[in-house]
């Protein structure tokens, strides 16, 4: 059931470890990298709730979720094979969008799949098992360029090209992703909708949620977007920050428009489309989901900061290299792959340890401890000069990563009805992609104005964000387990 995540993580690990490297190799500056990454979270923001909503309503010979696993894996494999052959920066940016869209099609239903298949008491183990396979796949994928370089494959980027170590790693990743997902599709079965309803006789998906206050909330978000846009214009900040203002304003307008449509034509309440379902459920999300949203926002801001700036940090601080075409820079980039492999390997091992932590301390305290370990690990990049010593903070990042991938979903799934598991898991992923959009919008400006071009401070900011996420965990009210 969870093995397909090993293949999906092959793709994600190659993306997070090597896409910034590809961008820099093709001529991107450090300030440009965050906005080039905007495609990834923006795609998730759009794709995941749509796929979740549709998979809740799908039933075929392959089941509810498995058709999306299969379609996403096939398309993602093509994107992975194409990415290292990008001949220009704009092509690489488009391919990142394609990769992330297809990864999300394959990945989003997996979260709901575990909740569909397991009773409440087994869900923590199910999500931790996903973390184990995520970590295992990422270890292999992240270290592939380093391994291939030691086997004699060329690791130097020709002018306008990508090193062979990266090309062959993406080719292997595409095959691994397709094979692992095919195994899950072929070796699992799903409960039919009527049986799921018998397990969890909650209101159907067509029940109208409580929409009181939707006009007030919509107006508040719209005004916030306008205020942010005015501040950006007044201070002359970078253009990509308008993404943040635009996102706030668009969400506010959607809520206002949806509330107005329901008031003017009440019949729409019974004939809501996809957008109506998503907006209504987003507005009326369970209290535990709202509390967990803050944990996710700060957690994923930190992870995104690490993904886009670790290569630049290690090359600049530990190796003293700034030329993306130099042998020293590519050696540093390969070492970042090793570091990525280490933290993902530690995440796989942490998935075996975290159940003991949860049994002793509970879900909230365990998540707090793990997030703080990760925060300390990211902050350590400011002080460590020997690249080999960077292996130590990666242990803390690994524990944080395993916890981020499992414990919030355990806390959430116990508060969701089975009939809406897919759409709510998709909506919950808003709080993964929104902080990434925020990071993509503000980190370039921070790097220029506050960090004096030192990307290590972006990692330290991510570390501070993990400490805040840990504190937010204490606010989450949990459902009592039987």
N, C-alpha and C positions, 0 to 999 in steps of 0.2 A: 504493500500500500504506500509506503514512503520511499521506495527505492527510486521512483521517478525523479525525486528531488535531487538525487545525486547528479543526474544528468542536467537538470535545470541549473544547478549550481555551477556546473562546468562552464555554462555560458555566462552566468552572472560574475563568476570569479575572474574569467578572462576579461570581461568588460571592466570591472572595477580595478583590476591590477594593471591593465595594458592600454585602455582607451586614452587616458591622459598622455601616456607615452606616445601613442600614435598621433594625437593632436599636436604635441610639441614637435615630433619628427616632421610633421607636415607644415610646420611654420607657425603654430599658435603661440602667443605670448602667455605668460602666467596670468595676466588679467583677463585674457579671453577665455581661458579654460572653463570657468564656472558657467558662462552663458552658453558655451558649446554643449555643456551637459544638461541644459534646460530641457532638451527634448526628452530625456529619460523620465524625470518625474512628471512632466506635463502629460506624457503618453499614459503613464500609470493612472493619473488623475481621471483621465477620460475612459480608458479601456477597462479598468478593474470593476467599477460598479456596473458597467454594461454587461460584462461577461458574468458577473455574479448574478445579476437580475435574470439574464437569459438562461443560465445554467439551472436556476431554481425552477424554471418552467420547461426544461427540456426533458424528454424521455424518449430514448431510441433503443435500438438493439444493443448499443454500447452503454446505455445508462444515462445519467444526468451530467456528470462531470467529465467522464472519460472522452467524449467527443472533442471537448475543448483541449484536454491534454494532448490528444493526437494532432489536431490541427495546429496548435501552437508550436509543438515540437517540430513538425515538418517545416513550417515557415521559419522558425528560429534557426534551424540547421542551415537553410539557404543563406540567411543573414550572416551567420558566423563564417561561412565559407567565403562570403563576399567581402566582409569587413577588412581583412588585412590586404586586400588588393585595391583599396581606395587610393586613387592617384592624386587626389587634391583634398584640401581641408574641408571644403563644402560637401564633397561626396562622403567623407568620413562622418560629418555631422548628420547627414541624412541617414546613413547606415546605422548610426547609433539610435536614431529614432525608430528605424525598422526593427533593429534588434530588441529594443526595450518593449516595443508594442507586442512582438511575438512572444517574448519571455513572459509578459503579463498575461497573455491569453492562456499560456500553458500553466502558469503558476497560480493564478488567483483561485481557480476551483480546487486546488490541492488543499488549501486551508479548510474550506467547507467540506471537502471529501472526508477528512479525518473526523470532523465533528459529526458528519452523517453516519459514519460507520461505527463509532465508538460510544458506549455509554459514558455518562458524566465522569464516573470514577476512573475511567481509563484514558480520558483525554490528555491529562498532563503527560502521561507516558507516550501517547501518540505524537504530541507536538515535540517532545524531547527526542523521540526517534527521528522525526523530521530534521531536527537540529543536528543529530548525529550524521545523517546522510548528507546534509548540506555541508557540514564541516569536512567530511571525508572527500566529497567531490571537489570542494574548493581547494583542499590541500594539493591534490594532484594537479588541478588546472592551474593554480597560481604558480606552482614551481616548474611547470613545463618549459618555459623559456630558459630558466637556469639549468635545468637538466639537459636540454638540447644543446646549450652552449658548451657544457662539459663533455658532451658526446662529439663535439667538433663542428656543429652547425654554426654557420656565420651569424654573429651577433651584432654586426655593425650595419647601420642603416645607410644604404646608398642615397645619393642626393635625390630627394623627392620620393623615396621609397621606404618600405618597412623591413626591418631585419627578418631574415629567414626563420630565426627562432620564434618570433611572434607569429609569422604566417603558419608554420607547421602546428603551433599550439592551437590556433583557431580552427584549423582543419580537424585536428584530433578532438577538440571540444565539440564541434558539430556532430561528429559521429557518436561520441559518448552520450550527448544529450538525446539524440534520436533513439539510440539503443536502450537507454535506461527507461525512457518514458514508454516505449513500446512494451517493455517488460511489465510495467505496472498496468498498462491497458489490457494486456493479454492475460495477466495472472490474477486479476481482482474481479469482483462483482459488486453491484450496488443494490441497495434496498429500493424497491419501487416506491413511488410517491405515497400510495395508500398505506404501506407499511410504516413509512416514516411518520405519517400523520398519527398512526396508532401509537407509535413510541412517544410522540409529543403532541397531544391534541390541543394546540394553541390556535388562536384565530388565524384564518387563512390570509394569504398574501394580499387579497383584495380589500381587507379591512382598512378603513381610512384611519390613519393615526391622528393623534391630538394635534391640531394645527393652531391652537390658540397662540397669539403673540407672533405669528409669522410675519405680519406687516411691520411690527416694531423691530423685530430682528433684521428683516430685510433692509429697512431704512438705516439701521445702525451700521450694517456692513457696507452699504452704499456710501454713507457719509465718511466712514473710515477710509474707503478707497479713494474718495475725492481728496480727503485731508492728506493722505500719503502722497498722492500725485502732486499736490501743491507744494509739499515740503521738498519733494525731489526737484521740482522746477526751481524753487527758491534757492536751494543750496547748490544747484548745478550738478547733481549726482549722476552716476552712470545711467545710460539709457535702459539697460536691462532691469533696473529697479522698478521701471514702470510695469513690469510683469506682476510684481507684488501688488501694486495699486490696482491694476486692471483685474486681477483675480478677486480681490475684495469687492470691487464695484460690481463685477459680473455676478458674483454669488448673491449680493444684495438685490440686484435687479431681477434675478431668477426667482428669488423668494417673493418679492413684491408682485411680480407678474403671475406667479402661481396662485398666490392668495387672492389676487384680483379676479383671476379666471374662475376660481371656485365660487367666489361670491356672486359674480355676474351670471354664471351658468352652473348652478348646483349639480346638474346632471353629470358634470365632469368628475365629480367626486366618485361616481360609480364606474366611470370609463377612463380612468387615468392611464396614460401611456407610460413608457419607460421613464421619461424625465419626471413625470408626476410622481411615480413610485419612489424614485431615488430622492427627489427633493423632500417629499413628505416624510420618508423614513429618516432622512438626514436631520430634518428639523426636530423630529420626535424621537431621536435615538435614546436608548436606555441610559439611566443615570451613570451606571458603571462605565459605559462606553465613553461618555463625556469626560469622566475622570481619567480614564486611561488615555484619552486623546492627548492630554498634556504630557503624559509620560512618553508617548510615542513621538510627539513633536520635538522634544528636546533630545531624545535618543537618536532619532534619524537625522537631525541636523548634525549631530556629532559624527555619525558614520559617513554621511555624505562629505563632510569636511575632510575626513581621513582619506576617502577614496580618491578625491580629486587632487589632493595636495601632498600625499605621502611621497610620490615619486619625486616631485620637485624639491621637497624638503630633504630627503635623503641624498639626492644628487648634490644639492647646494651645501648642506650642513656637514654631512658625514664624508662626502667624496670631493667636495670643492669643485663640482662640475656644473656648468650652465649651458654649454653647447649641446643641444639634443642630438647632434650627429657624431659626437666624439665617442671614442671607445670607453672612456671613463664614465660618461653619462649612461651609456647602455649597460655597463657593468653595475652601476647603481640601480638602474631600472630592474635588472634581473634580481638584484638583492631584495628589492621591494617585493618581487614575486615570492621570494623565499619567506619574507616576513609575513606576507599574506597567507602563505601556506601554513606558517607556524600558528598564526592566530586562528585560522580555520581548523587546524589540527587540534589545538587546545579547546576550541568550541566543541569538536566531536567528543573529546574526552570529558569536557565539562557537562555534556548531556548525560553522562553516566553519574556524575557527582551531584548535579543540581537536585535530583529527586531526594537525595539524602539531606541536602540543605533545606528543601521545602518541608520534609518530614519533621525536621528539628526546629526550624525558625518560622515556617509558614511562607506563603507565596510572596507577600509584600516585602518582608525583611530580606528574603533571599534575593529578590530582584534588586533591591536597593544596594546590597553588598556587591552584587555582580556589576551593576552600573558604576559604582564608585571604583571598583578595580579597573574598569575600562577607562574611566576618567583619569586616574593616576597614570595609566599607561600612555595615553595620548599626551598628557602634560610632560612626560619624561623626554619626549623628543626635543624639548628645549635645552636639555642639560646633557644629553649623551652625545659624545663625539665619535666613539668607536662604533662602527656599524654592527659589529658582532654583539655588542651589548644591547642593541635594539631588540634582540630576541626576548629579553626578559620582560619588557613592558607588553610585548605581544601576548604573553600569557594572560595578563589582565584583560586585554582587549578581547581575547578569545572567550573568556568567561562572560563578559558583557554581551558579546555577539550571540552566544548560545542562549542566554537569558532573554535577549530581545526577540529572538526568533521563536520562543516557546511560551514563556510565562504570561505575557500580555494576552496571548490567544487563549490560554487556559482560563485566565480570569474573565475574558470576554465571552467565550462560547457558552459558559454556564448561565449567562444572562440573555441568551438569544433563542427565539423560537426556531424549531427545525425548518418551518416553511419559509423563513426569511434568512436562513443561514448564509446563503450565497451572496445576497445583496448586502447584508450587513457586514460580511467579511470584506466585500468590495468597498463599502463606505468606510470601514475601519482603515483601509489602506489609503484613504485620503490623508490620514494623519501620519502616513509614511512619506507620501509624495509632496505634501504641502511644505514640510520643513526642508525638503530638498530644493523646492522652488525658491524658498526664502534664502537658503544658502547660496543657490546659483545667482540670486539677485543681489545679495549684499556682500559676499566674500570678496569679489573682485574690487569693490569700492573700499572695503576694509583693508585689503592688501595694499592698495595704493595710498590711502590717506592715513591709516593708523599703524600698519605693520611694516612700512618702509620696504616693501618688496620681499619680506622675509616670510615664506610660506609656513615655517615652523609655528608661527603665532596663530595661523589658522587651525592647526592641529590642537594647540593649547586652548583655543576658543571651544573647539569640539569637546575637549576634556572637561572644561567648566560646564558645558551643556549637559554632559552625562551626570555630573554631580547634582545639577538642578533636577534632572529627570528622576534621579533616585529619591529626592525629597518629595517630588510629586506623587511617587508611588504610595507614600504613606496616606494620601488622601483617598485612595481607592477603597470603596466599600465592597466587600466580597459577599457572594452568596454562600450560605452555609451548605456544606457538602453532606450528603447522606452517608 
